[in-house]
Amino acid sequence: MIYFIADMEIPAVKIGYTAQPVAQRLFQLQAASPHKLALLAAFPGEKSDERKLHAAYAQYRIHREWFRMEGLLAEVVALAEAWPRLPRETIDKISSAVAAFQAGDVAGCCRILEIPSEKCNAD
């Protein structure tokens, strides 16, 4: 599982991978942290997915797997926090776009999200 765990006091987010239950991982991290931590999101994924996310957000890295909540990463965190309150149609649209992106269909992802083709780099 891939997880996003936030330390809102800093604010920072840990992007990690675990093979154990995410709640157990949160408990382990909380035991070692002086700040209150919160699980923002968890979804199926592998260690390789964690590495891709780390590379994607490298410019926000604080230390190892901890990242500043700025820029695109802050937007992803906001989406993760809002996810339970989103209308079903929006969730389905986002899920379809993610599936297209994971399949390598960047243009399809952009179409689903209604991103103009000139702003969508499908190369």
Disulfide bonds with the S-S distance in Angstrom:
Cys110-Cys120 1.92
